[in-house]
Amino acid sequence: MPKKKKTTVNFGVIGLGMGRYHLEGYLKAPNCNLIGIADIDENRLNDCKNRYGIENAFKDYHDLLALKELDAVSVALPNYLHKPVSIDALNAGKHVMVEKPMALNAAEGQEMLETAKKQGLILMLHFNNRYRGDIQMIKKFVDAGEFGDIYYAKTGWVRRRGVPGAGSWFSNKKLSGGGPLIDLGVHVIDMTMYMMGCPKPVAVSGCAVQAFPEYSKYGTFDVEDFASAYIRFENGATMAVEVSWAQNCPSEKQFSEIYGTKAGASLSPLVIWTEQNGILTDIEPKSLRGISQFEHFADCILNKKTPISSAQDGVTMMKILDAIYASSELKREVVIKWE
Ligand SMILES: NC(=O)c1ccc[n+]([C@@H]2O[C@H](COP(=O)([O-])OP(=O)(O)OC[C@H]3O[C@@H](n4cnc5c(N)ncnc54)[C@H](O)[C@@H]3O)[C@@H](O)[C@H]2O)c1
């Protein structure tokens, strides 16, 4: 008798801060079974175990990886653990969805990508914004050629006062890799590049500064609290970026705008600016259903598909971030190297 095709994937989640969102995503998705969790924090572990009725709950993630029936894990740990834990999981034969940023730098990301390749497993990035309804909608218009050639974009995520866990791993460069650039910039740069059709970044000019040193009273705070950058792409397009955890600005704001020869767009809310029959027209698309990243990850595993947010996308992002930090240090434009 031919073997019956597997229709569900067994998942585990490592790290139960943001990981709780992953856990709930797997519980809701029809092609996912959540079978285990791991966190060194016993309170978080027991709370999730009891609240969601999860059978396998471990303080040591190696015990989760040792479950034979486990197919894949989410790695939702502090940034410095993304590489070692993802590599452990891949070497244990498990597919991995890793939180953003992929790692502390591009070299780490590349090592993770190569491990996944060697093991023949999927390494997906949790670039959750790509899966949003409004972003998917713009992508549809872009792919249909409705924007013409996209030659410019600007994006940002600024906060008046919004430092995540000052004094925790977030503000410790060795543990986080950086401040709002690697924390928030990674989201807005990635989603904007995605809407532009993923052009190849070739050079960057950037500046990362600490304008609010008083946050160090909470503990180590050796990262920037503001960064700006100008990214050049191989196709001639450019992107301006601005991110902050603290800035004397009106209030928190996340924005993304793309400009093409036939149309431009802004979000959120989503509006497309174009010209129809010689008349300037604003389009406000109505149906904005997103995609479940968790269902998509399982679908990629079951049907051997490349994820919408792949390991290569993660490495590309890390190359941009590395170049912005390097440009800030060197006070000049930095060329991004591609083999
Ligand atoms: N995609 C998004 O929108 C989004 C939002 C928030 C955070 N994140 C990312 O998620 C990751 C985690 O961030 P967070 O806000 O949940 O941080 P957090 O500090 O709240 O949670 C991290 C968890 O990992 C656990 N942990 C630490 N070391 C461990 C180990 N060795 N083994 C098992 N568990 C361990 C901690 O006990 C904690 O519960 C970061 O990479 C962050 O950038 C992404």
The ligand as an SDF file (V2000), in Angstrom:
LIG
                    3D

 44 48  0  0  0  0  0  0  0  0999 V2000
    8.2130   39.6040   15.0780 N   0  0  0  0  0  0  0  0  0  0  0  0
    7.8580   40.4600   16.0190 C   0  0  0  0  0  0  0  0  0  0  0  0
    6.9600   41.2810   15.8470 O   0  0  0  0  0  0  0  0  0  0  0  0
    8.5760   40.4090   17.3300 C   0  0  0  0  0  0  0  0  0  0  0  0
    8.0340   41.0680   18.4700 C   0  0  0  0  0  0  0  0  0  0  0  0
    8.7220   40.9590   19.6720 C   0  0  0  0  0  0  0  0  0  0  0  0
    9.9190   40.2540   19.7490 C   0  0  0  0  0  0  0  0  0  0  0  0
   10.4140   39.6520   18.6220 N   0  0  0  0  0  0  0  0  0  0  0  0
   11.6720   38.8870   18.6720 C   0  0  0  0  0  0  0  0  0  0  0  0
   11.4600   37.7390   19.4620 O   0  0  0  0  0  0  0  0  0  0  0  0
   12.6630   37.4000   20.1510 C   0  0  0  0  0  0  0  0  0  0  0  0
   12.3470   37.2930   21.6410 C   0  0  0  0  0  0  0  0  0  0  0  0
   11.9080   38.5510   22.0870 O   0  0  0  0  0  0  0  0  0  0  0  0
   10.9330   38.6710   23.3590 P   0  0  0  0  0  0  0  0  0  0  0  0
   10.3740   40.0370   23.3330 O   0  0  0  0  0  0  0  0  0  0  0  0
   10.0280   37.5080   23.4050 O   0  0  0  0  0  0  0  0  0  0  0  0
   12.0290   38.5550   24.5310 O   0  0  0  0  0  0  0  0  0  0  0  0
   11.7780   38.0770   26.0160 P   0  0  0  0  0  0  0  0  0  0  0  0
   13.0280   38.3760   26.7470 O   0  0  0  0  0  0  0  0  0  0  0  0
   10.4720   38.6160   26.5060 O   0  0  0  0  0  0  0  0  0  0  0  0
   11.5620   36.4930   25.8910 O   0  0  0  0  0  0  0  0  0  0  0  0
   12.5940   35.6250   25.6280 C   0  0  0  0  0  0  0  0  0  0  0  0
   12.2900   34.3110   26.3300 C   0  0  0  0  0  0  0  0  0  0  0  0
   13.3710   33.4090   26.0640 O   0  0  0  0  0  0  0  0  0  0  0  0
   13.6330   32.6920   27.2740 C   0  0  0  0  0  0  0  0  0  0  0  0
   15.0010   32.1600   27.2280 N   0  0  0  0  0  0  0  0  0  0  0  0
   16.1570   32.8430   27.3540 C   0  0  0  0  0  0  0  0  0  0  0  0
   17.2060   32.0050   27.2380 N   0  0  0  0  0  0  0  0  0  0  0  0
   16.6920   30.7550   27.0270 C   0  0  0  0  0  0  0  0  0  0  0  0
   17.2550   29.4950   26.8030 C   0  0  0  0  0  0  0  0  0  0  0  0
   18.5950   29.3020   26.7970 N   0  0  0  0  0  0  0  0  0  0  0  0
   16.4350   28.4430   26.6060 N   0  0  0  0  0  0  0  0  0  0  0  0
   15.0890   28.5980   26.6350 C   0  0  0  0  0  0  0  0  0  0  0  0
   14.4940   29.7920   26.8430 N   0  0  0  0  0  0  0  0  0  0  0  0
   15.2830   30.8570   27.0300 C   0  0  0  0  0  0  0  0  0  0  0  0
   13.4090   33.7020   28.3800 C   0  0  0  0  0  0  0  0  0  0  0  0
   13.2050   33.0710   29.6340 O   0  0  0  0  0  0  0  0  0  0  0  0
   12.1830   34.4360   27.8600 C   0  0  0  0  0  0  0  0  0  0  0  0
   10.9900   33.8480   28.3050 O   0  0  0  0  0  0  0  0  0  0  0  0
   13.6660   38.4920   19.8260 C   0  0  0  0  0  0  0  0  0  0  0  0
   14.5230   38.0380   18.8090 O   0  0  0  0  0  0  0  0  0  0  0  0
   12.8190   39.6440   19.3220 C   0  0  0  0  0  0  0  0  0  0  0  0
   13.4890   40.4420   18.3890 O   0  0  0  0  0  0  0  0  0  0  0  0
    9.7490   39.7110   17.4430 C   0  0  0  0  0  0  0  0  0  0  0  0
  1  2  1  0
  2  3  2  0
  2  4  1  0
  4  5  1  0
  4 44  2  0
  5  6  2  0
  6  7  1  0
  7  8  2  0
  8  9  1  0
  8 44  1  0
  9 10  1  0
  9 42  1  0
 10 11  1  0
 11 12  1  0
 11 40  1  0
 12 13  1  0
 13 14  1  0
 14 15  2  0
 14 16  1  0
 14 17  1  0
 17 18  1  0
 18 19  2  0
 18 20  1  0
 18 21  1  0
 21 22  1  0
 22 23  1  0
 23 24  1  0
 23 38  1  0
 24 25  1  0
 25 26  1  0
 25 36  1  0
 26 27  1  0
 26 35  1  0
 27 28  2  0
 28 29  1  0
 29 30  1  0
 29 35  2  0
 30 31  1  0
 30 32  2  0
 32 33  1  0
 33 34  2  0
 34 35  1  0
 36 37  1  0
 36 38  1  0
 38 39  1  0
 40 41  1  0
 40 42  1  0
 42 43  1  0
M  CHG  2   8   1  16  -1
M  END
$$$$
